[in-house]
Structures are given as C-alpha cells and as structure tokens.
Amino acid sequence: VQPSDASRLDADETVARRRLPPHVSEYVTATAGDPRAYGVDEWDDIRIRPRVFGGGVPADLATTVLGTRVSSPILVAPMAQQVAAHPDGEEETARAVRARGSLLGVSINTAIPFERVQRVGAPWWFQVYPLAERELTRAVVERAAAAGAAALVLTVDTTALAVTAPEVEPTAWPIGPASVRLANLTEAERALLGTRPSVPATRDDIAWLREISGGLPVVVKGVLHPDDARIAAEAGASAVIVSTHGGRRSALSISSAEALPPVAAALEGTAVEVYADSGIRTGDHVLAALTLGARAVFVGRPVWWALAAGGAPAVEARLAALESELALAARQAGIPSLQDAALARRGPMS
Ligand SMILES: Cc1cc2nc3c(=O)[nH]c(=O)nc-3n(C[C@H](O)[C@H](O)[C@H](O)COP(=O)(O)O)c2cc1C
C-alpha cells in the first residue's frame, strides 16, 4: 500500500465525518460492540508464499461473478442509508461502479427507486431481508427483478449494533430524505410492516427467492461456518459471502479472514462461488482473500465514506486505488492470474 493511498482513505472518512451529523457517522462506524470486530487486523496478518516461474506478467484483474464480467474482483457491498451520504444515494455509487466496471449490491433499505439505479447502467444485485409480510418480500423481489437486478443477495445474519444513543438507529432518524427506507415499497406497504419489518431467513427462502424472481441466482450473505455453507449450497444457493456484516453481527465473532478457508474448503468442487467482505481496506487484503479461496470481495465502509466525502468521483478514486494496489500485490506474489491466487496460499507444506 502506498502511504498516499492509506492516507486517502483516512481523508475520505475525515471529510465525511465533518460533513455528516454525528448520529449518521456513528451509525456507519458502529459494530456489535467490540471495535476489533472490523476484522481489518486479521487481513493484515495473512501471509502468502510468493511464487516464481509465473512469468512475471502483470495479472489481469478481470473476472466474472455469477457470469457477470467485472473488471476486477473488488465489488461494492450493499449498504443502507446511502442518501445520508449523498442525495442520489446508490444512484451516485452506481455511477462510480459503472466507471470502474464493477458491480454493486443495493440494500432493501435503499431510499432510491430501483429504476434510477438501473438507468445508470452498472450491474447490481438486490440485497433482501425476508420481510415480516411474505407477500411484501415477493413484491419487492419481483420489482427488483423487473428493474434488472442480476442476482438476489439474501442476508442471513441479523445485526445488533451497540450504539451510545437510540437516535443512532436509522429507524429513529429525524424525518427527511435520509430517514427513508424500503423505498421500493409503497407507503401503505411500509405501514403494514410497522417497526419490525424483517424476520430471520430460513434455508427454504433460498429456493423460494429463486422461484419468485423468475430464476435469479441467490447469494447467501453472512455465512461463517462451513456447515452453514453446505446447507446454503444444498438449498440451492449460487454463491455465499463470508461476512461478519462489517463486525455488526456479533462482538464474539471470528473474523472473515479466519472463517473463509473452511467455508471455501466446504464448497470446493461445487459450482457455488465464494466471496468475502468485512475489513477489506487495501489491495493486499483483496489478494489475501483470493489466496484463501474467495473469488471476489465486497467493500463497505470505505465506499460509504468516499460517497459522503466526494460523491462518485471519490468512490471511483477509492475503487481505482484498490485495483492498482491489487495489481501490484498480485505481481509481487508472482501469480500468473488472480484465478491462480490459491497457488500462493501459505498452508502447511508436506
Ligand atoms: C452503513 C452500513 C449499512 C449496511 N447496510 C447493510 C444492509 O442494508 N444489508 C446488508 O446485507 N448489509 C449491510 N451492511 C453490511 C455490508 O454489506 C458489508 O457486509 C460490510 O460493510 C463489510 O464490512 P466493511 O464495512 O468493513 O467493508 C451495511 C454496512 C454498513 C457499514
């Protein structure tokens, strides 16, 4: 990592914090209780075995995720409340994502109509929590599919943020654009859901979501245990995301870096793709994740802060910096292509 890049990341967050109301910054920063839960240090600690004989050629960063071509394995995580960062929310994020040839997740708690995201022209996946009213889950999924979502991301971990004051929770935010959630439901539909809109996901939701969306692939987000990865695969998932929800799920949780290898091993030999998120901050972290078996990674807070600090140009700059760091890390590791990243896995040597 070039020092300039590391400080750029801090600069986005610093600028964003100056611009944002404190309750918004605290919401973005929040974890389930332990600041170590971000999991950044655990990515820092991964070591690889650089390879030789790889030809020394710069690795091509392009790959595919569920058949969609992306210019690098660095994707943007679904995050709620993006209109609190920028008036155009996910639409603005999508502009940067399109410019970089990446892909974004769009949270069910977005304040932006799907059609506005779709019009930007970046590939996007719709992140869904099962709603307390099953027919409304069906309605919002049908709307996302009709608008052009290329996959569904079923988030299976529920979060419990440790916050200093109740007004940090978006449900308690002052009435205004930033407080709007579930914008792809009508006001009457939102009223039906009341204050407890979502319910825990079940394994049966995977096949059901695929069916009601007309066959969209389902990505299960929030898997940390290899047995849950196997269950998701058996239930019809096309991919899993190893994720601690950015440390927002459980203060006792192991990190994504620790959880990833057994999950990747559990799904080896299947067609189920494995991605990772939580604590990815540098290109070295991305390469570490690929080495441990991820096909792609999702970046959360760095994008959220960049969006708040400088809109699409800042998000684009952040993604571009991560890509060039990854290219350097891959060349240094001596791997001929990112698909070969596992060749540099540390592992036990026999
Ligand atoms: C402000 C914020 C809002 C989020 N909203 C959602 C959401 O609505 N649905 C979801 O599945 N994950 C959500 N996440 C989790 C992200 O998708 C992702 O797992 C996490 O941010 C990755 O960790 P990182 O922030 O360290 O990169 C949110 C995260 C943040 C920081």
The ligand as a Gaussian input file, in Angstrom:
#p B3LYP/6-31G(d) Opt

LIG

0 1
 C      -23.655000       1.790000       6.998000
 C      -23.789000       0.343000       6.664000
 C      -25.009000      -0.153000       6.224000
 C      -25.151000      -1.501000       5.885000
 N      -26.356000      -1.939000       5.434000
 C      -26.480000      -3.229000       5.053000
 C      -27.715000      -3.718000       4.540000
 O      -28.690000      -2.982000       4.435000
 N      -27.778000      -5.026000       4.196000
 C      -26.700000      -5.883000       4.290000
 O      -26.801000      -7.051000       3.957000
 N      -25.521000      -5.440000       4.765000
 C      -25.387000      -4.138000       5.144000
 N      -24.177000      -3.698000       5.623000
 C      -23.017000      -4.622000       5.647000
 C      -22.221000      -4.545000       4.346000
 O      -22.929000      -5.116000       3.276000
 C      -20.890000      -5.309000       4.458000
 O      -21.131000      -6.622000       4.873000
 C      -19.908000      -4.646000       5.424000
 O      -19.998000      -3.245000       5.374000
 C      -18.496000      -5.069000       5.059000
 O      -17.580000      -4.610000       6.016000
 P      -16.689000      -3.285000       5.825000
 O      -17.597000      -2.122000       6.088000
 O      -15.635000      -3.449000       6.847000
 O      -16.137000      -3.279000       4.405000
 C      -24.037000      -2.359000       5.995000
 C      -22.817000      -1.866000       6.444000
 C      -22.674000      -0.528000       6.778000
 C      -21.341000      -0.028000       7.226000

